């Protein structure tokens, strides 16, 4: 399980945008809206992490750091 602190996630609609845009490619994605910055977690192989971060950035959500 990889976890990322992600900027610009403000509400459930943002979380749903991420899920709808990326779950087909990367599998189930969880967004924790109870913490700031928000935390996105998913099962992902190391080789796919940079591609995930890039695609997340393309839809407007920047990864701050992997935790």
PQR file with spaces between the fields and no chain letter, atoms N, CA, C, O and H, PARSE charges and radii, in Angstrom:
ATOM       1  N    UNK     1       0.850   -1.185    0.000 -0.4000 1.5000
ATOM       2  CA   UNK     1       0.000    0.000    0.000 -0.0000 2.0000
ATOM       3  C    UNK     1       0.885    1.234    0.000  0.5500 1.7000
ATOM       4  O    UNK     1       1.716    1.406    0.892 -0.5500 1.4000
ATOM       5  N    UNK     2       0.713    2.084   -0.983 -0.4000 1.5000
ATOM       6  CA   UNK     2       1.444    3.341   -1.048 -0.0000 2.0000
ATOM       7  C    UNK     2       0.511    4.469   -0.635  0.5500 1.7000
ATOM       8  O    UNK     2      -0.674    4.458   -0.968 -0.5500 1.4000
ATOM       9  H    UNK     2       0.037    1.945   -1.708  0.4000 1.0000
ATOM      10  N    UNK     3       1.055    5.447    0.098 -0.4000 1.5000
ATOM      11  CA   UNK     3       0.267    6.595    0.537 -0.0000 2.0000
ATOM      12  C    UNK     3       0.973    7.878    0.121  0.5500 1.7000
ATOM      13  O    UNK     3       2.199    7.982    0.177 -0.5500 1.4000
ATOM      14  H    UNK     3       2.017    5.456    0.369  0.4000 1.0000
ATOM      15  N    UNK     4       0.166    8.856   -0.299 -0.4000 1.5000
ATOM      16  CA   UNK     4       0.707   10.125   -0.761 -0.0000 2.0000
ATOM      17  C    UNK     4      -0.069   11.281   -0.138  0.5500 1.7000
ATOM      18  O    UNK     4      -1.299   11.256   -0.097 -0.5500 1.4000
ATOM      19  H    UNK     4      -0.830    8.771   -0.345  0.4000 1.0000
ATOM      20  N    UNK     5       0.645   12.287    0.344 -0.4000 1.5000
ATOM      21  CA   UNK     5      -0.004   13.542    0.700 -0.0000 2.0000
ATOM      22  C    UNK     5      -0.204   14.299   -0.597  0.5500 1.7000
ATOM      23  O    UNK     5       0.727   14.453   -1.388 -0.5500 1.4000
ATOM      24  H    UNK     5       1.645   12.307    0.311  0.4000 1.0000
ATOM      25  N    UNK     6      -1.454   14.782   -0.819 -0.4000 1.5000
ATOM      26  CA   UNK     6      -1.792   15.388   -2.102 -0.0000 2.0000
ATOM      27  C    UNK     6      -2.446   16.753   -1.881  0.5500 1.7000
ATOM      28  O    UNK     6      -3.318   16.899   -1.025 -0.5500 1.4000
ATOM      29  H    UNK     6      -2.210   14.656   -0.177  0.4000 1.0000
ATOM      30  N    UNK     7      -2.023   17.741   -2.651 -0.4000 1.5000
ATOM      31  CA   UNK     7      -2.558   19.099   -2.563 -0.0000 2.0000
ATOM      32  C    UNK     7      -3.821   19.244   -3.407  0.5500 1.7000
ATOM      33  O    UNK     7      -4.042   18.473   -4.342 -0.5500 1.4000
ATOM      34  H    UNK     7      -1.314   17.623   -3.346  0.4000 1.0000
ATOM      35  N    UNK     8      -4.631   20.215   -3.080 -0.4000 1.5000
ATOM      36  CA   UNK     8      -5.801   20.661   -3.847 -0.0000 2.0000
ATOM      37  C    UNK     8      -7.012   19.750   -3.742  0.5500 1.7000
ATOM      38  O    UNK     8      -7.979   19.942   -4.480 -0.5500 1.4000
ATOM      39  H    UNK     8      -4.451   20.841   -2.321  0.4000 1.0000
ATOM      40  N    UNK     9      -6.996   18.766   -2.853 -0.4000 1.5000
ATOM      41  CA   UNK     9      -8.197   17.958   -2.649 -0.0000 2.0000
ATOM      42  C    UNK     9      -8.998   18.659   -1.558  0.5500 1.7000
ATOM      43  O    UNK     9      -8.568   18.726   -0.407 -0.5500 1.4000
ATOM      44  H    UNK     9      -6.210   18.610   -2.254  0.4000 1.0000
ATOM      45  N    UNK    10     -10.167   19.180   -1.932 -0.4000 1.5000
ATOM      46  CA   UNK    10     -10.951   19.973   -0.998 -0.0000 2.0000
ATOM      47  C    UNK    10     -12.198   19.270   -0.460  0.5500 1.7000
ATOM      48  O    UNK    10     -12.655   19.574    0.642 -0.5500 1.4000
ATOM      49  H    UNK    10     -10.516   19.125   -2.868  0.4000 1.0000
ATOM      50  N    UNK    11     -12.742   18.345   -1.225 -0.4000 1.5000
ATOM      51  CA   UNK    11     -14.041   17.784   -0.831 -0.0000 2.0000
ATOM      52  C    UNK    11     -14.246   16.419   -1.475  0.5500 1.7000
ATOM      53  O    UNK    11     -13.378   15.900   -2.176 -0.5500 1.4000
ATOM      54  H    UNK    11     -12.371   18.099   -2.120  0.4000 1.0000
ATOM      55  N    UNK    12     -15.420   15.857   -1.216 -0.4000 1.5000
ATOM      56  CA   UNK    12     -15.765   14.552   -1.768 -0.0000 2.0000
ATOM      57  C    UNK    12     -15.764   14.573   -3.294  0.5500 1.7000
ATOM      58  O    UNK    12     -15.407   13.581   -3.929 -0.5500 1.4000
ATOM      59  H    UNK    12     -16.126   16.279   -0.646  0.4000 1.0000
ATOM      60  N    UNK    13     -16.164   15.705   -3.885 -0.4000 1.5000
ATOM      61  CA   UNK    13     -16.161   15.790   -5.345 -0.0000 2.0000
ATOM      62  C    UNK    13     -14.755   15.644   -5.908  0.5500 1.7000
ATOM      63  O    UNK    13     -14.560   15.000   -6.939 -0.5500 1.4000
ATOM      64  H    UNK    13     -16.454   16.510   -3.368  0.4000 1.0000
ATOM      65  N    UNK    14     -13.777   16.239   -5.237 -0.4000 1.5000
ATOM      66  CA   UNK    14     -12.380   16.093   -5.667 -0.0000 2.0000
ATOM      67  C    UNK    14     -11.965   14.630   -5.566  0.5500 1.7000
ATOM      68  O    UNK    14     -11.346   14.088   -6.482 -0.5500 1.4000
ATOM      69  H    UNK    14     -13.935   16.762   -4.400  0.4000 1.0000
ATOM      70  N    UNK    15     -12.307   14.000   -4.455 -0.4000 1.5000
ATOM      71  CA   UNK    15     -11.959   12.582   -4.260 -0.0000 2.0000
ATOM      72  C    UNK    15     -12.588   11.724   -5.350  0.5500 1.7000
ATOM      73  O    UNK    15     -11.950   10.818   -5.886 -0.5500 1.4000
ATOM      74  H    UNK    15     -12.809   14.440   -3.712  0.4000 1.0000
ATOM      75  N    UNK    16     -13.851   12.021   -5.675 -0.4000 1.5000
ATOM      76  CA   UNK    16     -14.526   11.251   -6.716 -0.0000 2.0000
ATOM      77  C    UNK    16     -13.904   11.483   -8.086  0.5500 1.7000
ATOM      78  O    UNK    16     -13.838   10.565   -8.902 -0.5500 1.4000
ATOM      79  H    UNK    16     -14.369   12.758   -5.239  0.4000 1.0000
ATOM      80  N    UNK    17     -13.448   12.702   -8.341 -0.4000 1.5000
ATOM      81  CA   UNK    17     -12.766   12.984   -9.611 -0.0000 2.0000
ATOM      82  C    UNK    17     -11.521   12.116   -9.746  0.5500 1.7000
ATOM      83  O    UNK    17     -11.271   11.539  -10.804 -0.5500 1.4000
ATOM      84  H    UNK    17     -13.502   13.449   -7.678  0.4000 1.0000
ATOM      85  N    UNK    18     -10.747   12.026   -8.676 -0.4000 1.5000
ATOM      86  CA   UNK    18      -9.544   11.190   -8.698 -0.0000 2.0000
ATOM      87  C    UNK    18      -9.912    9.739   -8.942  0.5500 1.7000
ATOM      88  O    UNK    18      -9.304    9.065   -9.774 -0.5500 1.4000
ATOM      89  H    UNK    18     -10.951   12.494   -7.816  0.4000 1.0000
ATOM      90  N    UNK    19     -10.905    9.263   -8.216 -0.4000 1.5000
ATOM      91  CA   UNK    19     -11.302    7.855   -8.356 -0.0000 2.0000
ATOM      92  C    UNK    19     -11.803    7.561   -9.767  0.5500 1.7000
ATOM      93  O    UNK    19     -11.389    6.580  -10.384 -0.5500 1.4000
ATOM      94  H    UNK    19     -11.399    9.810   -7.541  0.4000 1.0000
ATOM      95  N    UNK    20     -12.693    8.409  -10.279 -0.4000 1.5000
ATOM      96  CA   UNK    20     -13.255    8.170  -11.615 -0.0000 2.0000
ATOM      97  C    UNK    20     -12.176    8.239  -12.689  0.5500 1.7000
ATOM      98  O    UNK    20     -12.241    7.516  -13.683 -0.5500 1.4000
ATOM      99  H    UNK    20     -13.030    9.206   -9.778  0.4000 1.0000
ATOM     100  N    UNK    21     -11.196    9.096  -12.495 -0.4000 1.5000
ATOM     101  CA   UNK    21     -10.176    9.290  -13.528 -0.0000 2.0000
ATOM     102  C    UNK    21      -9.102    8.211  -13.510  0.5500 1.7000
ATOM     103  O    UNK    21      -8.555    7.866  -14.557 -0.5500 1.4000
ATOM     104  H    UNK    21     -11.143    9.683  -11.687  0.4000 1.0000
ATOM     105  N    UNK    22      -8.795    7.673  -12.327 -0.4000 1.5000
ATOM     106  CA   UNK    22      -7.602    6.832  -12.230 -0.0000 2.0000
ATOM     107  C    UNK    22      -7.843    5.402  -11.772  0.5500 1.7000
ATOM     108  O    UNK    22      -6.943    4.572  -11.898 -0.5500 1.4000
ATOM     109  H    UNK    22      -9.240    7.953  -11.477  0.4000 1.0000
ATOM     110  N    UNK    23      -9.022    5.080  -11.244 -0.4000 1.5000
ATOM     111  CA   UNK    23      -9.217    3.720  -10.724 -0.0000 2.0000
ATOM     112  C    UNK    23      -9.206    2.660  -11.822  0.5500 1.7000
ATOM     113  O    UNK    23      -8.768    1.537  -11.575 -0.5500 1.4000
ATOM     114  H    UNK    23      -9.753    5.755  -11.141  0.4000 1.0000
ATOM     115  N    UNK    24      -9.672    2.983  -13.020 -0.4000 1.5000
ATOM     116  CA   UNK    24      -9.639    1.988  -14.087 -0.0000 2.0000
ATOM     117  C    UNK    24      -8.209    1.554  -14.380  0.5500 1.7000
ATOM     118  O    UNK    24      -7.964    0.389  -14.696 -0.5500 1.4000
ATOM     119  H    UNK    24     -10.028    3.896  -13.221  0.4000 1.0000
ATOM     120  N    UNK    25      -7.277    2.473  -14.277 -0.4000 1.5000
ATOM     121  CA   UNK    25      -5.887    2.173  -14.600 -0.0000 2.0000
ATOM     122  C    UNK    25      -5.094    1.654  -13.411  0.5500 1.7000
ATOM     123  O    UNK    25      -4.231    0.790  -13.567 -0.5500 1.4000
ATOM     124  H    UNK    25      -7.476    3.419  -14.020  0.4000 1.0000
ATOM     125  N    UNK    26      -5.385    2.182  -12.211 -0.4000 1.5000
ATOM     126  CA   UNK    26      -4.537    1.861  -11.062 -0.0000 2.0000
ATOM     127  C    UNK    26      -5.228    1.037   -9.984  0.5500 1.7000
ATOM     128  O    UNK    26      -4.592    0.679   -8.993 -0.5500 1.4000
ATOM     129  H    UNK    26      -6.086    2.884  -12.085  0.4000 1.0000
ATOM     130  N    UNK    27      -6.495    0.729  -10.147 -0.4000 1.5000
ATOM     131  CA   UNK    27      -7.208   -0.055   -9.138 -0.0000 2.0000
ATOM     132  C    UNK    27      -7.807    0.845   -8.069  0.5500 1.7000
ATOM     133  O    UNK    27      -7.807    2.070   -8.194 -0.5500 1.4000
ATOM     134  H    UNK    27      -7.011    1.020  -10.952  0.4000 1.0000
ATOM     135  N    UNK    28      -8.318    0.215   -7.012 -0.4000 1.5000
ATOM     136  CA   UNK    28      -9.032    0.946   -5.977 -0.0000 2.0000
ATOM     137  C    UNK    28      -8.145    2.015   -5.331  0.5500 1.7000
ATOM     138  O    UNK    28      -7.003    1.758   -4.949 -0.5500 1.4000
ATOM     139  H    UNK    28      -8.318   -0.780   -6.910  0.4000 1.0000
ATOM     140  N    UNK    29      -8.711    3.223   -5.221 -0.4000 1.5000
ATOM     141  CA   UNK    29      -8.007    4.361   -4.627 -0.0000 2.0000
ATOM     142  C    UNK    29      -8.832    4.865   -3.454  0.5500 1.7000
ATOM     143  O    UNK    29     -10.037    5.080   -3.582 -0.5500 1.4000
ATOM     144  H    UNK    29      -9.639    3.432   -5.531  0.4000 1.0000
ATOM     145  N    UNK    30      -8.188    5.051   -2.319 -0.4000 1.5000
ATOM     146  CA   UNK    30      -8.849    5.631   -1.153 -0.0000 2.0000
ATOM     147  C    UNK    30      -8.332    7.042   -0.938  0.5500 1.7000
ATOM     148  O    UNK    30      -7.141    7.309   -1.104 -0.5500 1.4000
ATOM     149  H    UNK    30      -7.209    4.876   -2.214  0.4000 1.0000
ATOM     150  N    UNK    31      -9.245    7.957   -0.562 -0.4000 1.5000
ATOM     151  CA   UNK    31      -8.874    9.336   -0.252 -0.0000 2.0000
ATOM     152  C    UNK    31      -9.348    9.642    1.165  0.5500 1.7000
ATOM     153  O    UNK    31     -10.546    9.587    1.444 -0.5500 1.4000
ATOM     154  H    UNK    31     -10.212    7.740   -0.427  0.4000 1.0000
ATOM     155  N    UNK    32      -8.424    9.961    2.051 -0.4000 1.5000
ATOM     156  CA   UNK    32      -8.757   10.299    3.437 -0.0000 2.0000
ATOM     157  C    UNK    32      -8.988   11.803    3.527  0.5500 1.7000
ATOM     158  O    UNK    32      -8.050   12.598    3.454 -0.5500 1.4000
ATOM     159  H    UNK    32      -7.452   10.005    1.824  0.4000 1.0000
ATOM     160  N    UNK    33     -10.269   12.179    3.690 -0.4000 1.5000
ATOM     161  CA   UNK    33     -10.624   13.598    3.753 -0.0000 2.0000
ATOM     162  C    UNK    33     -10.577   14.142    5.176  0.5500 1.7000
ATOM     163  O    UNK    33     -10.903   15.307    5.403 -0.5500 1.4000
ATOM     164  H    UNK    33     -11.031   11.533    3.749  0.4000 1.0000
ATOM     165  N    UNK    34     -10.174   13.309    6.139 -0.4000 1.5000
ATOM     166  CA   UNK    34     -10.181   13.742    7.541 -0.0000 2.0000
ATOM     167  C    UNK    34      -8.854   14.363    7.964  0.5500 1.7000
ATOM     168  O    UNK    34      -8.728   14.851    9.087 -0.5500 1.4000
ATOM     169  H    UNK    34      -9.909   12.362    5.955  0.4000 1.0000
ATOM     170  N    UNK    35      -7.874   14.348    7.082 -0.4000 1.5000
ATOM     171  CA   UNK    35      -6.569   14.910    7.416 -0.0000 2.0000
ATOM     172  C    UNK    35      -6.204   15.996    6.417  0.5500 1.7000
ATOM     173  O    UNK    35      -6.740   16.041    5.310 -0.5500 1.4000
ATOM     174  H    UNK    35      -7.977   13.951    6.169  0.4000 1.0000
ATOM     175  N    UNK    36      -5.292   16.865    6.813 -0.4000 1.5000
ATOM     176  CA   UNK    36      -4.832   17.941    5.930 -0.0000 2.0000
ATOM     177  C    UNK    36      -3.311   17.955    5.921  0.5500 1.7000
ATOM     178  O    UNK    36      -2.730   18.070    7.000 -0.5500 1.4000
ATOM     179  H    UNK    36      -4.857   16.828    7.713  0.4000 1.0000
ATOM     180  N    UNK    37      -2.626   17.849    4.805 -0.4000 1.5000
ATOM     181  CA   UNK    37      -3.187   17.623    3.478 -0.0000 2.0000
ATOM     182  C    UNK    37      -3.823   16.236    3.371  0.5500 1.7000
ATOM     183  O    UNK    37      -3.509   15.327    4.140 -0.5500 1.4000
ATOM     184  H    UNK    37      -3.097   17.756    3.928  0.4000 1.0000
ATOM     185  N    UNK    38      -4.710   16.102    2.411 -0.4000 1.5000
ATOM     186  CA   UNK    38      -5.416   14.836    2.197 -0.0000 2.0000
ATOM     187  C    UNK    38      -4.428   13.739    1.825  0.5500 1.7000
ATOM     188  O    UNK    38      -3.371   13.995    1.248 -0.5500 1.4000
ATOM     189  H    UNK    38      -4.965   16.840    1.787  0.4000 1.0000
ATOM     190  N    UNK    39      -4.802   12.506    2.172 -0.4000 1.5000
ATOM     191  CA   UNK    39      -3.947   11.366    1.891 -0.0000 2.0000
ATOM     192  C    UNK    39      -4.657   10.440    0.910  0.5500 1.7000
ATOM     193  O    UNK    39      -5.797   10.031    1.130 -0.5500 1.4000
ATOM     194  H    UNK    39      -5.661   12.298    2.641  0.4000 1.0000
ATOM     195  N    UNK    40      -3.961   10.119   -0.173 -0.4000 1.5000
ATOM     196  CA   UNK    40      -4.445    9.194   -1.180 -0.0000 2.0000
ATOM     197  C    UNK    40      -3.654    7.901   -1.021  0.5500 1.7000
ATOM     198  O    UNK    40      -2.424    7.922   -0.969 -0.5500 1.4000
ATOM     199  H    UNK    40      -3.035   10.451   -0.352  0.4000 1.0000
ATOM     200  N    UNK    41      -4.358    6.782   -0.945 -0.4000 1.5000
ATOM     201  CA   UNK    41      -3.672    5.498   -0.793 -0.0000 2.0000
ATOM     202  C    UNK    41      -4.206    4.496   -1.794  0.5500 1.7000
ATOM     203  O    UNK    41      -5.387    4.496   -2.142 -0.5500 1.4000
ATOM     204  H    UNK    41      -5.357    6.765   -0.987  0.4000 1.0000
ATOM     205  N    UNK    42      -3.309    3.647   -2.244 -0.4000 1.5000
ATOM     206  CA   UNK    42      -3.667    2.606   -3.212 -0.0000 2.0000
ATOM     207  C    UNK    42      -2.581    1.555   -3.242  0.5500 1.7000
ATOM     208  O    UNK    42      -1.439    1.801   -2.854 -0.5500 1.4000
ATOM     209  H    UNK    42      -2.350    3.647   -1.961  0.4000 1.0000
ATOM     210  N    UNK    43      -2.960    0.373   -3.712 -0.4000 1.5000
ATOM     211  CA   UNK    43      -1.967   -0.666   -3.947 -0.0000 2.0000
ATOM     212  C    UNK    43      -1.372   -0.406   -5.315  0.5500 1.7000
ATOM     213  O    UNK    43      -2.078   -0.423   -6.323 -0.5500 1.4000
ATOM     214  H    UNK    43      -3.888    0.173   -4.027  0.4000 1.0000
ATOM     215  N    UNK    44      -0.063   -0.162   -5.345 -0.4000 1.5000
ATOM     216  CA   UNK    44       0.581    0.170   -6.615 -0.0000 2.0000
ATOM     217  C    UNK    44       2.010   -0.362   -6.597  0.5500 1.7000
ATOM     218  O    UNK    44       2.687   -0.333   -5.569 -0.5500 1.4000
ATOM     219  H    UNK    44       0.510   -0.148   -4.526  0.4000 1.0000
ATOM     220  N    UNK    45       2.450   -0.841   -7.739 -0.4000 1.5000
ATOM     221  CA   UNK    45       3.824   -1.309   -7.842 -0.0000 2.0000
ATOM     222  C    UNK    45       4.753   -0.103   -7.984  0.5500 1.7000
ATOM     223  O    UNK    45       4.384    0.928   -8.547 -0.5500 1.4000
ATOM     224  H    UNK    45       1.900   -0.865   -8.574  0.4000 1.0000
ATOM     225  N    UNK    46       5.964   -0.264   -7.458 -0.4000 1.5000
ATOM     226  CA   UNK    46       6.938    0.835   -7.492 -0.0000 2.0000
ATOM     227  C    UNK    46       7.131    1.395   -8.898  0.5500 1.7000
ATOM     228  O    UNK    46       7.294    2.604   -9.069 -0.5500 1.4000
ATOM     229  H    UNK    46       6.264   -1.101   -7.000  0.4000 1.0000
ATOM     230  N    UNK    47       7.115    0.525   -9.900 -0.4000 1.5000
ATOM     231  CA   UNK    47       7.370    0.970  -11.274 -0.0000 2.0000
ATOM     232  C    UNK    47       6.263    1.886  -11.803  0.5500 1.7000
ATOM     233  O    UNK    47       6.476    2.618  -12.769 -0.5500 1.4000
ATOM     234  H    UNK    47       6.983   -0.457   -9.761  0.4000 1.0000
ATOM     235  N    UNK    48       5.084    1.850  -11.176 -0.4000 1.5000
ATOM     236  CA   UNK    48       3.962    2.647  -11.655 -0.0000 2.0000
ATOM     237  C    UNK    48       3.768    3.953  -10.889  0.5500 1.7000
ATOM     238  O    UNK    48       2.912    4.759  -11.252 -0.5500 1.4000
ATOM     239  H    UNK    48       4.911    1.255  -10.391  0.4000 1.0000
ATOM     240  N    UNK    49       4.546    4.169   -9.840 -0.4000 1.5000
ATOM     241  CA   UNK    49       4.335    5.335   -8.975 -0.0000 2.0000
ATOM     242  C    UNK    49       4.539    6.650   -9.729  0.5500 1.7000
ATOM     243  O    UNK    49       3.712    7.552   -9.594 -0.5500 1.4000
ATOM     244  H    UNK    49       5.242    3.514   -9.544  0.4000 1.0000
ATOM     245  N    UNK    50       5.582    6.788  -10.499 -0.4000 1.5000
ATOM     246  CA   UNK    50       5.832    8.053  -11.209 -0.0000 2.0000
ATOM     247  C    UNK    50       4.717    8.336  -12.207  0.5500 1.7000
ATOM     248  O    UNK    50       4.305    9.485  -12.370 -0.5500 1.4000
ATOM     249  H    UNK    50       6.253    6.055  -10.609  0.4000 1.0000
ATOM     250  N    UNK    51       4.227    7.300  -12.874 -0.4000 1.5000
ATOM     251  CA   UNK    51       3.126    7.480  -13.831 -0.0000 2.0000
ATOM     252  C    UNK    51       1.854    7.901  -13.094  0.5500 1.7000
ATOM     253  O    UNK    51       1.115    8.761  -13.575 -0.5500 1.4000
ATOM     254  H    UNK    51       4.562    6.367  -12.742  0.4000 1.0000
ATOM     255  N    UNK    52       1.593    7.296  -11.923 -0.4000 1.5000
ATOM     256  CA   UNK    52       0.428    7.686  -11.122 -0.0000 2.0000
ATOM     257  C    UNK    52       0.527    9.148  -10.715  0.5500 1.7000
ATOM     258  O    UNK    52      -0.441    9.897  -10.851 -0.5500 1.4000
ATOM     259  H    UNK    52       2.193    6.598  -11.533  0.4000 1.0000
ATOM     260  N    UNK    53       1.693    9.562  -10.213 -0.4000 1.5000
ATOM     261  CA   UNK    53       1.884   10.944   -9.781 -0.0000 2.0000
ATOM     262  C    UNK    53       1.693   11.904  -10.954  0.5500 1.7000
ATOM     263  O    UNK    53       1.096   12.969  -10.794 -0.5500 1.4000
ATOM     264  H    UNK    53       2.479    8.954  -10.102  0.4000 1.0000
ATOM     265  N    UNK    54       2.190   11.538  -12.115 -0.4000 1.5000
ATOM     266  CA   UNK    54       2.061   12.385  -13.299 -0.0000 2.0000
ATOM     267  C    UNK    54       0.595   12.521  -13.712  0.5500 1.7000
ATOM     268  O    UNK    54       0.137   13.621  -14.022 -0.5500 1.4000
ATOM     269  H    UNK    54       2.674   10.673  -12.245  0.4000 1.0000
ATOM     270  N    UNK    55      -0.134   11.417  -13.718 -0.4000 1.5000
ATOM     271  CA   UNK    55      -1.533   11.474  -14.137 -0.0000 2.0000
ATOM     272  C    UNK    55      -2.393   12.203  -13.107  0.5500 1.7000
ATOM     273  O    UNK    55      -3.354   12.883  -13.467 -0.5500 1.4000
ATOM     274  H    UNK    55       0.238   10.523  -13.466  0.4000 1.0000
ATOM     275  N    UNK    56      -2.048   12.062  -11.831 -0.4000 1.5000
ATOM     276  CA   UNK    56      -2.750   12.808  -10.788 -0.0000 2.0000
ATOM     277  C    UNK    56      -2.523   14.312  -10.978  0.5500 1.7000
ATOM     278  O    UNK    56      -3.448   15.110  -10.829 -0.5500 1.4000
ATOM     279  H    UNK    56      -1.267   11.510  -11.539  0.4000 1.0000
ATOM     280  N    UNK    57      -1.301   14.682  -11.303 -0.4000 1.5000
ATOM     281  CA   UNK    57      -0.964   16.083  -11.546 -0.0000 2.0000
ATOM     282  C    UNK    57      -1.727   16.625  -12.753  0.5500 1.7000
ATOM     283  O    UNK    57      -2.170   17.774  -12.744 -0.5500 1.4000
ATOM     284  H    UNK    57      -0.549   14.034  -11.424  0.4000 1.0000
ATOM     285  N    UNK    58      -1.880   15.803  -13.788 -0.4000 1.5000
ATOM     286  CA   UNK    58      -2.581   16.237  -15.001 -0.0000 2.0000
ATOM     287  C    UNK    58      -4.035   16.598  -14.739  0.5500 1.7000
ATOM     288  O    UNK    58      -4.603   17.426  -15.452 -0.5500 1.4000
ATOM     289  H    UNK    58      -1.520   14.870  -13.795  0.4000 1.0000
ATOM     290  N    UNK    59      -4.655   15.981  -13.714 -0.4000 1.5000
ATOM     291  CA   UNK    59      -6.049   16.330  -13.412 -0.0000 2.0000
ATOM     292  C    UNK    59      -6.131   17.346  -12.273  0.5500 1.7000
ATOM     293  O    UNK    59      -7.211   17.603  -11.741 -0.5500 1.4000
ATOM     294  H    UNK    59      -4.194   15.309  -13.135  0.4000 1.0000
ATOM     295  N    UNK    60      -4.969   17.932  -11.896 -0.4000 1.5000
ATOM     296  CA   UNK    60      -4.985   19.070  -10.995 -0.0000 2.0000
ATOM     297  C    UNK    60      -4.646   18.810   -9.546  0.5500 1.7000
ATOM     298  O    UNK    60      -4.855   19.670   -8.690 -0.5500 1.4000
ATOM     299  H    UNK    60      -4.091   17.724  -12.328  0.4000 1.0000
ATOM     300  N    UNK    61      -4.125   17.629   -9.264 -0.4000 1.5000
ATOM     301  CA   UNK    61      -3.796   17.310   -7.872 -0.0000 2.0000
ATOM     302  C    UNK    61      -2.316   16.932   -7.772  0.5500 1.7000
ATOM     303  O    UNK    61      -1.880   15.915   -8.310 -0.5500 1.4000
ATOM     304  H    UNK    61      -3.955   16.930   -9.959  0.4000 1.0000
ATOM     305  N    UNK    62      -1.565   17.770   -7.075 -0.4000 1.5000
ATOM     306  CA   UNK    62      -0.119   17.573   -6.987 -0.0000 2.0000
ATOM     307  C    UNK    62       0.246   16.738   -5.763  0.5500 1.7000
ATOM     308  O    UNK    62      -0.214   17.008   -4.654 -0.5500 1.4000
ATOM     309  H    UNK    62      -1.920   18.596   -6.638  0.4000 1.0000
ATOM     310  N    UNK    63       1.083   15.717   -5.981 -0.4000 1.5000
ATOM     311  CA   UNK    63       1.594   14.932   -4.862 -0.0000 2.0000
ATOM     312  C    UNK    63       2.639   15.767   -4.134  0.5500 1.7000
ATOM     313  O    UNK    63       3.610   16.226   -4.736 -0.5500 1.4000
ATOM     314  H    UNK    63       1.457   15.498   -6.882  0.4000 1.0000
ATOM     315  N    UNK    64       2.433   15.960   -2.835 -0.4000 1.5000
ATOM     316  CA   UNK    64       3.383   16.704   -2.007 -0.0000 2.0000
ATOM     317  C    UNK    64       4.540   15.796   -1.609  0.5500 1.7000
ATOM     318  O    UNK    64       5.709   16.164   -1.721 -0.5500 1.4000
ATOM     319  H    UNK    64       1.644   15.587   -2.346  0.4000 1.0000
ATOM     320  N    UNK    65       4.188   14.609   -1.145 -0.4000 1.5000
ATOM     321  CA   UNK    65       5.210   13.632   -0.794 -0.0000 2.0000
ATOM     322  C    UNK    65       4.575   12.268   -0.622  0.5500 1.7000
ATOM     323  O    UNK    65       3.380   12.139   -0.357 -0.5500 1.4000
ATOM     324  H    UNK    65       3.238   14.311   -1.055  0.4000 1.0000
ATOM     325  N    UNK    66       5.411   11.252   -0.781 -0.4000 1.5000
ATOM     326  CA   UNK    66       4.975    9.889   -0.482 -0.0000 2.0000
ATOM     327  C    UNK    66       5.237    9.642    0.991  0.5500 1.7000
ATOM     328  O    UNK    66       6.292   10.016    1.503 -0.5500 1.4000
ATOM     329  H    UNK    66       6.382   11.356   -0.997  0.4000 1.0000
ATOM     330  N    UNK    67       4.291    9.016    1.680 -0.4000 1.5000
ATOM     331  CA   UNK    67       4.459    8.756    3.109 -0.0000 2.0000
ATOM     332  C    UNK    67       4.419    7.275    3.402  0.5500 1.7000
ATOM     333  O    UNK    67       4.545    6.870    4.558 -0.5500 1.4000
ATOM     334  H    UNK    67       3.434    8.712    1.264  0.4000 1.0000
